[in-house]
Every structure is written in C-alpha cells, then in structure tokens.
Amino acid sequence: MRGMTELEAKILETLIELENAVATMASAQPKPNLLPLFSRLDELSAQLPPPPQTDPSLLHYLQKKSYEKARLFLEGREAENQQGNCRHV
C-alpha cells in the first residue's frame, strides 16, 4: 500500500472529527455545527489530484459523500467497505 499524502491525512483527520461530532449529536448541548466540517471536506477533496495520483476509490467515496467508506479506505481498511447501491465497493 502506498503512503498517505499530507492532503489525504488532512482529509482523514477531518473525517474522524466529523465522525466524533456525529457521535455526540444525541447528547450534545448545543448540537455541534457540522457544516464547517462538510465544507472543509469539500475544499480538501477538490484539491486532490486526478488518478493515478489519487486512488479512484477514494475520489468516488468523497464525491458520493460516503465519508465512512472514505475513512476506512484511508485507514487501510478498504476490505471492511460494503458494496453500495452504485455497485462500487
């Protein structure tokens, strides 16, 4: 497996931050504002170079807002991703 780029590391960090914020939604007062995290993910994703520099699977997950799949991919846990409705794993 290839090494993670600095940009991919920033995306992974933001994905983990988003996941943690979502996990606190039920009990947090006030509720966390997720919009800045979504905006940051969009901005970072737009900076990724096209394939082959960026894996097409990662680009697909981010484009489809499949953030959990993107996180698993970046963590080297792609095998845990289930096939989606679009037939992409």
VOKOL-815122 format. One record per residue (C-alpha): residue in three letters; x, y, z. Coordinates in pm, 1 decimal. Layout:
<pts>
{type=ALA u=X v=Y w=Z}
...
</pts>
This chain:
<pts>
{type=MET u=0.0 v=0.0 w=0.0}
{type=ARG u=128.2 v=344.9 w=-86.8}
{type=GLY u=189.8 v=606.9 w=178.4}
{type=MET u=-71.9 v=867.3 w=264.2}
{type=THR u=-17.1 v=1217.5 w=129.7}
{type=GLU u=-37.5 v=1522.1 w=355.3}
{type=LEU u=-367.5 v=1617.0 w=190.8}
{type=GLU u=-509.4 v=1268.8 w=246.6}
{type=ALA u=-400.1 v=1288.7 w=612.0}
{type=LYS u=-590.7 v=1617.8 w=648.2}
{type=ILE u=-897.7 v=1456.8 w=492.2}
{type=LEU u=-871.7 v=1160.1 w=730.0}
{type=GLU u=-834.8 v=1395.5 w=1027.6}
{type=THR u=-1147.8 v=1584.5 w=919.8}
{type=LEU u=-1340.6 v=1260.4 w=861.8}
{type=ILE u=-1255.1 v=1144.4 w=1215.0}
{type=GLU u=-1353.8 v=1485.7 w=1353.8}
{type=LEU u=-1686.8 v=1460.0 w=1169.1}
{type=GLU u=-1747.4 v=1107.3 w=1296.4}
{type=ASN u=-1676.5 v=1216.1 w=1655.2}
{type=ALA u=-1910.7 v=1516.0 w=1620.8}
{type=VAL u=-2189.0 v=1295.5 w=1483.4}
{type=ALA u=-2139.1 v=1050.7 w=1771.2}
{type=THR u=-2209.9 v=1329.0 w=2022.8}
{type=MET u=-2524.8 v=1458.1 w=1847.0}
{type=ALA u=-2768.8 v=1273.6 w=2071.5}
{type=SER u=-2637.3 v=1419.8 w=2396.0}
{type=ALA u=-2452.9 v=1739.3 w=2299.7}
{type=GLN u=-2595.4 v=2075.3 w=2403.0}
{type=PRO u=-2571.4 v=2279.6 w=2195.6}
{type=LYS u=-2562.8 v=2049.4 w=1895.7}
{type=PRO u=-2234.9 v=2064.9 w=1700.6}
{type=ASN u=-2244.1 v=2255.1 w=1372.3}
{type=LEU u=-2138.8 v=2002.2 w=1108.2}
{type=LEU u=-2149.5 v=2243.4 w=813.1}
{type=PRO u=-1790.3 v=2367.6 w=859.9}
{type=LEU u=-1669.2 v=2006.4 w=855.8}
{type=PHE u=-1862.1 v=1930.5 w=536.4}
{type=SER u=-1722.9 v=2248.7 w=378.3}
{type=ARG u=-1367.5 v=2158.3 w=480.3}
{type=LEU u=-1409.2 v=1809.9 w=332.5}
{type=ASP u=-1536.7 v=1958.6 w=6.1}
{type=GLU u=-1244.8 v=2202.8 w=-8.1}
{type=LEU u=-984.9 v=1936.5 w=68.8}
{type=SER u=-1139.9 v=1686.5 w=-172.7}
{type=ALA u=-1132.6 v=1944.6 w=-453.2}
{type=GLN u=-754.3 v=1971.4 w=-405.9}
{type=LEU u=-690.6 v=1601.3 w=-468.2}
{type=PRO u=-511.6 v=1530.6 w=-795.8}
{type=PRO u=-681.5 v=1305.8 w=-1052.8}
{type=PRO u=-597.5 v=936.3 w=-1086.7}
{type=PRO u=-348.3 v=777.7 w=-1081.9}
{type=GLN u=-206.6 v=1019.2 w=-821.0}
{type=THR u=-525.3 v=973.4 w=-615.1}
{type=ASP u=-690.9 v=634.1 w=-590.7}
{type=PRO u=-1017.8 v=632.3 w=-789.3}
{type=SER u=-1197.2 v=462.0 w=-498.5}
{type=LEU u=-1113.0 v=746.2 w=-262.1}
{type=LEU u=-1230.0 v=1003.9 w=-516.2}
{type=HIS u=-1553.9 v=808.2 w=-562.7}
{type=TYR u=-1625.2 v=787.0 w=-189.5}
{type=LEU u=-1565.4 v=1157.3 w=-136.3}
{type=GLN u=-1769.7 v=1258.1 w=-442.3}
{type=LYS u=-2062.6 v=1043.7 w=-322.3}
{type=LYS u=-2023.7 v=1175.9 w=35.9}
{type=SER u=-1957.7 v=820.0 w=155.6}
{type=TYR u=-1746.9 v=952.6 w=438.8}
{type=GLU u=-1732.0 v=632.3 w=642.6}
{type=LYS u=-1607.0 v=442.1 w=336.4}
{type=ALA u=-1351.3 v=715.7 w=268.5}
{type=ARG u=-1230.6 v=695.7 w=629.1}
{type=LEU u=-1197.2 v=316.2 w=617.3}
{type=PHE u=-1011.3 v=344.6 w=286.4}
{type=LEU u=-764.6 v=599.0 w=425.7}
{type=GLU u=-714.1 v=386.5 w=737.3}
{type=GLY u=-614.6 v=92.0 w=516.4}
{type=ARG u=-937.7 v=-89.0 w=599.2}
{type=GLU u=-1086.7 v=-98.3 w=247.4}
{type=ALA u=-1178.1 v=-467.0 w=293.5}
{type=GLU u=-1441.5 v=-359.5 w=550.3}
{type=ASN u=-1630.0 v=-149.6 w=294.8}
{type=GLN u=-1951.6 v=-299.9 w=167.3}
{type=GLN u=-2071.0 v=-269.4 w=-191.7}
{type=GLY u=-2303.7 v=26.8 w=-229.6}
{type=ASN u=-2610.6 v=77.9 w=-446.3}
{type=CYS u=-2388.7 v=207.8 w=-724.8}
{type=ARG u=-2215.8 v=-133.0 w=-730.6}
{type=HIS u=-1892.0 v=26.2 w=-618.5}
{type=VAL u=-1736.1 v=-137.3 w=-317.0}
</pts>
